[in-house]
Amino acid sequence: MPEIALALLVGLVVGSFLNVCIYRMPRDLSVVRPRSFCPACEKTIAWYDNIPVASYIILGGRCRHCHARISPRYPVVEAVTGVLFLLTVASLGFGLAAAKWCLFHALMVGLTFCDLEERILPDEFTLGGTLAGIVLAVFVPMQLGYAQLLLAAWISAPWLSVAESVLGALAASGLLWLVGTLYKAVRHKEGLGLGDVKMLALAGSFMGFHGALQMLVAASLVGSIAGLIYIKVTKKDHATYELPLGTFLGATAILIALWQSRGGS
């Protein structure tokens, strides 16, 4: 029980930092300096007004100084990250495996909301996360699949696990890049951003090619349905509306990762 409570607390704090990243990274601002500030009046936020979830509730969702509304995204990101950390530690206990999946969830939460708000998937999350996934494959063995079939005769664990991670990143991102290239060749316009390709590389490095492929298929299906409904309801132009694919990739990745971390396949 204390482990789960600590996981929730750490998740809430990480979620608070993710909010800083979600606001600043797309604007090319430092996530270290200055301290957190109100986007409306630019007043520095005191520590007691920056307590995850609680401060938002106490302040009624408004800045203490200028009373401007605070986006509900802030407590949502904090709460979601906290719950994901809690579920991961409850399933895996404290250890490197739990740390790996908590990191993955944090990255996906950050990317999901960055894409939803700004249609940007920061390289700090995608490329940095891909590298982290490959390194972690040394210490937390990947569920072996295609790399085992292709390379088992030449390399052994833990390098086979690393190969699985690298193969997952390259194959998943390469497949999506190929789809985007073919779409552009046929339709003569961009249908996919490189950020989505990098995001799939991140997923592949943590979940392997099979998991990343599941994520892509599920996200494409859910995103298409949700996009069509949104266009219909808001009367948007379907020819110009930009679907935030990264948002759906992130949401489905989280669900699949939760399943994988519980021993699913």
C-alpha positions in Angstrom: 0.0 0.0 0.0 2.8 2.6 0.8 4.4 1.7 -2.6 1.2 2.5 -4.4 0.7 5.7 -2.6 4.2 6.8 -3.3 3.7 5.9 -7.0 0.6 8.1 -7.1 2.5 11.0 -5.5 5.5 10.6 -7.9 3.0 10.4 -10.8 1.3 13.6 -9.8 4.6 15.5 -9.5 5.8 14.1 -12.9 2.4 15.2 -14.3 3.0 18.7 -13.1 6.3 18.8 -14.9 4.7 17.4 -18.0 2.4 20.4 -18.0 5.4 22.7 -18.1 6.8 20.7 -21.0 3.5 20.7 -22.9 3.2 24.5 -22.7 6.9 25.3 -23.2 8.4 22.8 -25.6 6.2 23.7 -28.6 7.1 27.4 -28.0 10.9 26.6 -27.8 11.0 27.8 -24.1 13.3 26.3 -21.4 11.5 23.8 -19.2 13.9 24.7 -16.4 13.9 28.5 -16.2 12.0 30.6 -15.3 9.8 29.1 -12.6 6.2 28.3 -13.4 4.2 31.4 -14.3 0.7 32.3 -15.3 0.4 32.5 -19.1 -2.1 35.4 -18.8 -0.4 37.8 -16.4 3.1 36.2 -16.3 3.3 36.3 -12.5 5.4 33.6 -10.9 3.3 30.9 -9.3 4.1 30.3 -5.7 4.8 26.7 -4.5 1.6 26.5 -2.6 -0.4 27.4 -5.8 1.5 24.7 -7.7 0.5 21.6 -5.8 -0.8 19.0 -8.3 -4.6 18.9 -8.7 -5.2 20.3 -5.2 -4.1 23.9 -6.1 -6.4 23.9 -9.1 -9.4 22.9 -6.9 -8.5 25.4 -4.1 -8.1 28.3 -6.6 -11.3 27.4 -8.4 -9.4 27.0 -11.7 -8.3 30.6 -11.7 -5.0 32.5 -11.3 -4.6 33.9 -7.8 -3.3 37.2 -9.2 -5.3 38.0 -12.4 -8.1 35.6 -12.0 -7.7 34.3 -15.5 -9.1 30.8 -16.1 -6.5 28.0 -15.8 -6.9 25.3 -18.5 -8.4 22.1 -17.0 -5.7 20.3 -18.9 -3.4 20.9 -15.9 -5.2 18.8 -13.3 -6.2 16.2 -16.0 -2.6 15.6 -17.0 -1.5 15.4 -13.3 -4.3 13.1 -12.4 -3.9 10.8 -15.4 -0.2 10.5 -14.9 -0.6 9.8 -11.2 -3.2 7.0 -11.9 -1.0 5.5 -14.6 2.0 5.3 -12.2 -0.3 3.8 -9.5 -1.6 1.1 -11.9 1.9 0.3 -13.1 3.4 -0.1 -9.7 0.4 -2.0 -8.4 0.9 -4.5 -11.3 4.7 -4.8 -11.4 5.8 -3.6 -7.9 8.8 -1.3 -7.5 11.7 -2.0 -9.8 13.2 -1.3 -13.2 10.3 -2.8 -15.1 7.8 -0.4 -13.4 10.2 2.5 -14.0 10.4 1.7 -17.7 6.6 1.6 -18.1 6.1 4.7 -16.0 8.5 6.6 -18.2 6.7 5.3 -21.3 3.3 6.5 -19.9 4.8 9.9 -19.0 6.2 10.3 -22.5 2.9 9.3 -24.1 0.8 11.6 -21.9 3.1 14.5 -22.8 2.9 13.7 -26.5 -0.9 13.2 -26.4 -1.6 16.6 -25.0 1.1 18.4 -27.1 -0.4 17.1 -30.3 -4.0 17.8 -29.1 -3.2 21.5 -28.3 -0.4 22.4 -30.7 -0.2 19.7 -33.3 3.5 19.3 -32.4 5.3 16.2 -31.2 8.6 17.4 -29.6 11.8 15.6 -30.5 12.8 15.7 -26.8 9.9 13.3 -26.1 10.0 11.2 -29.3 13.8 10.9 -30.1 14.9 11.1 -26.5 12.3 8.5 -25.6 13.3 6.2 -28.3 16.9 6.2 -27.1 15.7 5.6 -23.5 13.6 2.6 -24.7 16.6 1.1 -26.4 18.9 1.6 -23.4 16.3 0.2 -21.0 16.0 -3.0 -23.2 19.4 -3.9 -21.7 18.1 -4.0 -18.2 14.4 -4.9 -18.7 14.2 -7.7 -21.3 11.8 -7.1 -24.2 9.2 -9.7 -25.1 11.1 -11.4 -27.8 9.6 -11.8 -31.3 11.0 -10.9 -34.7 14.5 -10.2 -33.6 14.7 -13.6 -32.0 13.6 -15.3 -35.2 16.1 -13.4 -37.3 19.1 -13.0 -34.9 19.0 -15.7 -32.2 21.8 -17.7 -33.9 24.2 -14.7 -33.8 23.5 -12.8 -30.6 22.3 -13.6 -27.1 20.5 -11.8 -24.2 20.6 -9.0 -23.3 21.6 -7.9 -26.8 18.8 -9.8 -28.3 16.5 -7.7 -26.2 18.2 -4.5 -27.5 17.9 -5.8 -31.1 14.2 -6.4 -30.5 13.9 -2.8 -29.3 15.8 -1.4 -32.3 13.9 -3.5 -34.8 10.6 -2.4 -33.2 11.6 1.2 -33.6 12.9 1.0 -37.1 10.2 -1.4 -38.5 7.2 0.5 -36.9 8.4 4.0 -37.9 9.5 2.8 -41.3 6.1 1.3 -42.0 4.3 4.5 -41.1 6.8 6.6 -43.2 6.2 4.3 -46.2 2.4 4.8 -45.8 2.9 8.6 -45.6 5.2 8.6 -48.7 2.7 6.6 -50.7 -0.1 8.8 -49.7 1.8 11.9 -50.8 2.7 10.3 -54.1 -1.0 9.5 -54.8 -2.7 12.6 -53.4 0.1 15.1 -54.0 -0.1 16.5 -50.5 1.2 15.8 -47.0 -0.9 13.3 -45.1 1.4 12.6 -42.3 3.9 14.5 -40.2 7.4 13.2 -39.3 6.5 13.7 -35.6 4.0 10.8 -35.9 6.8 8.6 -37.5 9.2 9.4 -34.6 6.4 8.7 -32.1 5.9 5.3 -33.6 9.7 4.7 -33.3 9.4 5.5 -29.6 6.5 3.0 -29.2 8.4 0.4 -31.1 11.5 0.8 -28.9 9.4 0.1 -25.7 6.7 -2.3 -27.0 8.4 -4.0 -30.0 7.1 -4.0 -33.5 4.0 -6.1 -32.6 2.9 -3.7 -29.9 3.6 -0.6 -32.1 1.6 -2.1 -34.9 -1.3 -2.8 -32.7 -1.1 0.8 -31.5 -1.0 2.2 -35.1 -4.0 0.1 -36.3 -6.1 1.0 -33.2 -5.2 4.7 -33.3 -6.0 4.9 -37.0 -9.4 3.3 -36.6 -10.4 5.3 -33.5 -9.0 8.5 -34.9 -10.8 8.1 -38.2 -14.2 7.5 -36.5 -13.7 10.3 -34.0 -12.4 12.7 -36.8 -15.4 12.0 -39.0 -17.8 12.6 -36.1 -16.0 15.8 -35.1 -16.1 17.1 -38.7 -19.8 16.3 -39.0 -20.7 18.0 -35.7 -18.6 21.1 -36.1 -19.1 21.3 -39.9 -15.3 21.5 -40.5 -13.9 21.1 -44.0 -12.8 17.5 -44.3 -10.3 18.4 -47.0 -8.4 20.8 -44.7 -9.0 19.5 -41.2 -5.8 18.2 -39.6 -6.4 15.1 -37.5 -4.2 15.0 -34.3 -3.0 11.4 -35.0 -0.5 11.7 -32.2 -3.2 12.1 -29.7 -4.8 8.9 -30.7 -1.5 7.1 -31.0 -0.7 8.2 -27.4 -4.0 7.1 -26.0 -4.0 3.7 -27.6 -0.3 3.2 -26.7 -1.1 3.8 -23.0 -3.9 1.2 -23.1 -1.7 -1.4 -24.9 1.2 -0.7 -22.6 -1.0 -1.3 -19.5 -2.1 -4.6 -21.0 1.5 -5.6 -21.9 2.8 -4.7 -18.4 0.1 -7.1 -17.0 1.4 -9.9 -19.1 -0.9 -9.5 -22.1 0.3 -10.0 -25.6 
